[in-house]
Amino acid sequence: MKPSAATLDTLWFQALSLGAIVLAASAALASAYRATAPAIAEAAQRATAASLAEVLPAGFADNDLLHDTVEILTVDGRSLTAHRARKGALVQGVVFPMRGKGYGGAIELVMGVDRDGRITGVRVIRHTETPGLGDKIEANRNPWILGFAGKSLADPAHWAVKKDGGEFDQFAGATITPRAVVAAVHEGLELFAAHRGALLDETAPGNEQAGITNEP
Ligand SMILES: Cc1cc2nc3c(=O)[nH]c(=O)nc-3n(C[C@H](O)[C@H](O)[C@H](O)COP(=O)(O)O)c2cc1C
């Protein structure tokens, strides 16, 4: 049966109305995004700055770490942004993010390493580990994560949790989470060692004058 002219008119009207509603909603979303994007970006910058400061001792740097960055490539080809901590021109250390694979998913952390390859601090910034089990990696729940400060590739000799013959404590009933963090931090130290020259900006004129070499 052929639709009547009135039915066709109704269908056209509904299609056009729907199109208009979709367009209006898209425009409203776009304008809301434009209005909130700067505030979101600013909040993200503040969060990054806070986590950078958390893994460095007070007075360690006098530069703006947020905007003093260098890109390096990880072993799996990912680009990683490291923040340089300087006193004058001399790079005293770097802060960069690392990622481990925990029980509940990715564990994102940030770590600071001084120019001698010693860890200045590590903090977990995001994770989905089980509350009461794996979440002891958070500094505000347990001091465990503070135990990385001062460690380097050579110290301890075996980077593992005690259950695997290493020196880092695991948690009662939760070995997967601390094992993942230990592995990620160790990987971060290897990354630092592999890119030390670039990270410490050793070809920069200021640092050349300081007589810095690539030797540890
Ligand atoms: C519901 C549930 C949640 C768990 N959450 C965690 C967790 O967040 N982190 C963790 O290390 N283990 C967690 N476990 C325990 C692990 O399955 C595992 O038994 C434990 O990490 C010991 O690992 P291991 O056998 O390698 O020593 C959880 C287990 C269950 C049943």
Ligand as a Chemical Component Dictionary entry (heavy atoms), coordinates in Angstrom:
data_LIG
# 
_chem_comp.id                   LIG 
_chem_comp.type                 NON-POLYMER 
_chem_comp.pdbx_formal_charge   0 
_chem_comp.three_letter_code    LIG 
# 
loop_
_chem_comp_atom.comp_id 
_chem_comp_atom.atom_id 
_chem_comp_atom.alt_atom_id 
_chem_comp_atom.type_symbol 
_chem_comp_atom.charge 
_chem_comp_atom.model_Cartn_x 
_chem_comp_atom.model_Cartn_y 
_chem_comp_atom.model_Cartn_z 
_chem_comp_atom.pdbx_ordinal 
LIG C1  C1  C 0 38.831 -10.510 44.915 1  
LIG C2  C2  C 0 40.334 -10.558 44.952 2  
LIG C3  C3  C 0 41.035 -9.394  44.826 3  
LIG C4  C4  C 0 42.438 -9.397  44.849 4  
LIG N1  N1  N 0 43.123 -8.243  44.710 5  
LIG C5  C5  C 0 44.452 -8.252  44.693 6  
LIG C6  C6  C 0 45.196 -7.055  44.506 7  
LIG O1  O1  O 0 44.682 -5.951  44.369 8  
LIG N2  N2  N 0 46.548 -7.164  44.487 9  
LIG C7  C7  C 0 47.209 -8.355  44.648 10 
LIG O2  O2  O 0 48.447 -8.362  44.624 11 
LIG N3  N3  N 0 46.529 -9.482  44.838 12 
LIG C8  C8  C 0 45.174 -9.471  44.868 13 
LIG N4  N4  N 0 44.496 -10.629 45.062 14 
LIG C9  C9  C 0 45.252 -11.847 45.397 15 
LIG C10 C10 C 0 45.928 -12.446 44.162 16 
LIG O3  O3  O 0 45.005 -13.183 43.423 17 
LIG C11 C11 C 0 47.075 -13.375 44.563 18 
LIG O4  O4  O 0 46.552 -14.469 45.274 19 
LIG C12 C12 C 0 48.083 -12.691 45.437 20 
LIG O5  O5  O 0 48.539 -11.505 44.871 21 
LIG C13 C13 C 0 49.302 -13.610 45.695 22 
LIG O6  O6  O 0 50.033 -13.744 44.508 23 
LIG P1  P1  P 0 51.228 -14.807 44.356 24 
LIG O7  O7  O 0 50.582 -16.133 44.305 25 
LIG O8  O8  O 0 51.911 -14.447 43.078 26 
LIG O9  O9  O 0 52.112 -14.651 45.539 27 
LIG C14 C14 C 0 43.113 -10.622 45.027 28 
LIG C15 C15 C 0 42.376 -11.800 45.138 29 
LIG C16 C16 C 0 41.019 -11.787 45.110 30 
LIG C17 C17 C 0 40.258 -13.062 45.225 31 
# 
loop_
_chem_comp_bond.comp_id 
_chem_comp_bond.atom_id_1 
_chem_comp_bond.atom_id_2 
_chem_comp_bond.value_order 
_chem_comp_bond.pdbx_ordinal 
LIG C1  C2  SING 1  
LIG C2  C3  SING 2  
LIG C2  C16 DOUB 3  
LIG C3  C4  DOUB 4  
LIG C4  N1  SING 5  
LIG C4  C14 SING 6  
LIG N1  C5  DOUB 7  
LIG C5  C6  SING 8  
LIG C5  C8  SING 9  
LIG C6  O1  DOUB 10 
LIG C6  N2  SING 11 
LIG N2  C7  SING 12 
LIG C7  O2  DOUB 13 
LIG C7  N3  SING 14 
LIG N3  C8  DOUB 15 
LIG C8  N4  SING 16 
LIG N4  C9  SING 17 
LIG N4  C14 SING 18 
LIG C9  C10 SING 19 
LIG C10 O3  SING 20 
LIG C10 C11 SING 21 
LIG C11 O4  SING 22 
LIG C11 C12 SING 23 
LIG C12 O5  SING 24 
LIG C12 C13 SING 25 
LIG C13 O6  SING 26 
LIG O6  P1  SING 27 
LIG P1  O7  DOUB 28 
LIG P1  O8  SING 29 
LIG P1  O9  SING 30 
LIG C14 C15 DOUB 31 
LIG C15 C16 SING 32 
LIG C16 C17 SING 33 
# 
